[in-house]
Structures are given as C-alpha cells and as structure tokens.
C-alpha cells in the first residue's frame, strides 16, 4: 500500500469532521459518560465489521468515518480529561 498523500489525509479528516458535526447536531445532548461514548463507538465499529465481512466497501467506509467521529467526540467531550494544545 502506498503512503497516503497529505491531500488524501485531509479529505478523510474533513469527512470525519462532517460526520462529527452531523452527529452532534442529531444528538446534541449526547451523554458525557465515558461508558456511553465507548458503547456508541463499539456499535459503529460492529456495523463497520459487518460491512467489511459483507464486502460492502461503501458501507464500511461510512461506518469507519462514524467510528472516527465518535472517537473524536469522546476526546472532545470526555468529562475528566480535556485534551489541550
């Protein structure tokens, strides 16, 4: 596999950002519980796993973007440890 270009990386990160914004708009009162964040992320990963096993790349990609967005949301909303700088 070739090394991804900065442009390709930026595109994926923009897609994750868009998914994160969509999720926050759809579920603005998302709990700040770490356990709930983990459960939501695991659900998205499970859906991605099923899509991969079904050889459905388009659906797997969508679900993996959701996994990335949920991971970012956890980092941004984790109640005990804020990531700064």
N, C-alpha and C positions, 0 to 999 in steps of 0.2 A: 504494500500500500504506500502510495506517495505521501509526502508531507503536505498537510493542508496549507493553503496559502492564507495570508492574513485576511484577504477578501472573503474567502470561504468561511473562515472562523468568525469574522464579523457578521456574515449573513446568518449563521447558526445562532449567534448570540442575540441578534436582532429578533429572530424568530422566537427564541426563548423569552426575550423581553416582552414581545407582543402577547405571548401566551400568559405570562405572569400578569400583565395588565388586564387581560381578559378575565383571568381567574379572580383577581382582586375585585374587579367590577361586578362579576357574577356572585361572588361570595365575600362581600366586604367585612362581614363580622366573623370571619374565619377565627377559630379559637387560637389562642397563643400557646396552647398546651403542646409541649414537645411530643407527647404521645400521639396526639391527634395529627400533628404535622407528619409524623412518621407513618401513621396509618394511611393517610391520604397519598403520600409518596409511594408506599408499598402497593397500594391499589393501582396507581398509574403504572408502576413497574410490572405488576402482574398482567395488566392489559397489554403492555408492550411485549411481554414474554409470549402471550398467546398469539399476538400478531406475527411475531418472528417465527414461531413454530408453524404458523399457517402460511408462511412465505408471503405475507402481505406487507411489502415494504412501505407503502404509503401510510398504512395504518400504524405500523411500528414506528415510523418516523414521527407521526403526530403524537403518539403516546410517549416517545422518548423526549420530545420537546416539552410535554407536560411534566415528565419526571424532572427535567432540568428546571422548569419553572417552579415546581413545588420545592425543590432543593433550595433554590434562590429565595423563595418565600420564607422558608424555615430560617435561613441565615438572616434575613431582614427582620423577622418578627420574633425570633427566639427571645423569650422574656428575661432570661437570666444573663445571657451573654450577647451583647451587641458587638458586631464586627465593625471596627472603625479604622479608617485610613488604610 
